[in-house]
């Protein structure tokens, strides 16, 4: 399949090249903080319908590229399209976030099927094809998926949670049946990522947003191991595709994910110190991160100082500037423009 291929410094950075100024993109860079996004969102009845309408998904993916000139776009979608495609009921309630018809018994797994994925998510793959064609050659297009543990959290809790007691009780008390769900999700995520690559993405990111709720042994078993299996399965189908892992809030256990033979880069959250990451992680693997999203809301000198501190610590090795989590809705767009300017104008020192 012939397609336009991104050639810019984002992909070269993931491959280990260090540039005088790092590439920059932001998680949730297409979103409610942009008035042009809100205008299009207002024309769609539901969030999932928004994700499954290619012309709208394409437009909001391109909006931040036009506005800020990021080095990478990330296709507008959601991690919960996978449970939706598997056959679990998923919907979004305004002001409350995602809701799912929660799984309460392993007998319900029989209702879930990978066979639905390619047809159900065809609008996502069409949006990718058209977005890749519309982007400049130097701008990479990222696909993504939720990692199995995070997807299982939503599928069992039925929404977000403060303590994730339901999913943890299931994983700790009935590990055999929980493993069946994780196995299904590993296979489904490999499928979804592979179809995204075939549609035109230049790299993918795996979001394990709730990995940090697990203790160390379970973290290895339910977060890291499934992510490694996904990377292996995806590379069997697409050997050269870059994979960014984002196990959020795992702290020093991030050392377990420092696997350059498996992941192309690690995305680090705000809780990981840039100095520690530069010493313990970056000599082995490209890093991405990790400005606090609320610093982006605050803007001004405090944001400039913190962004420069991160650049001074991590900009001397392979590094993609990003946030420690996603852009929040109350972010002023002018602060995003200022941040991009800070990154582009940074001059490496000797720190």
C-alpha angles and dihedrals in degrees: 000000000000117000141153111277126210112239104177134118095271093072092038089053091052086053090057105268117139117213127197087250120024125238116259137209131145133228109246089014087149104062156089096316089073117078091210089057092050091051092057094041089056090062093059126075099214138019094239090050086053091053091047096049104088100199091053094043090050093050096050091045089056097043097081091044091056092044102042108014096234118187092234138031122207117211113252107247138103137253090237094067085087097062087041091054091046089059105262115133109251129177139157125231118206110252093007106063130218124002127189135184092251123235110236103166136032089237087075091065088080089070091060119086135178088205090081096056103086095048098036093050096039090112089058092052091047090052089052093051093051095041092053090052091050097048124089112259091248094055114087122218117219127203122195149185139189115258116246098257093052091047090049089052091059094039094053101032092044091223140008116313143202097219106010088222095156097053094041092048089052094046094046098038101037106024094159095061092038088055089056090058092046091049091052091049093049090056093043093050092048088053094047094047092045091052089050090053091049089051092054116276115145096209141355138226125212113210116204093175097168099039090110093070091070126088117238103269093044089044089061093045101042104027114024100035095051091047090051090050090051092050091050093047093047093047091051086063099032109020099185102044114124114234124200116198120207111185099173125217097359093129117195089355083081083090088076089061094051093110113136091179088062107029128038093208143358120228109213125206127225093267093067114086115237092220092054092044091051091054102037106029113019098062086064106033143014114267133213126195163340132156114134107253089225089059085061089054092049094047122168124080095337090059092043092052094048095044090049091049090054091047091049090052101040106020093084093072137037102310141158114201112229141132128279087244136350131315109268122228096247093059113125109233090222089063090056090052089049092050092052088050091051092053094046093049098044115124117205113241130185099269 
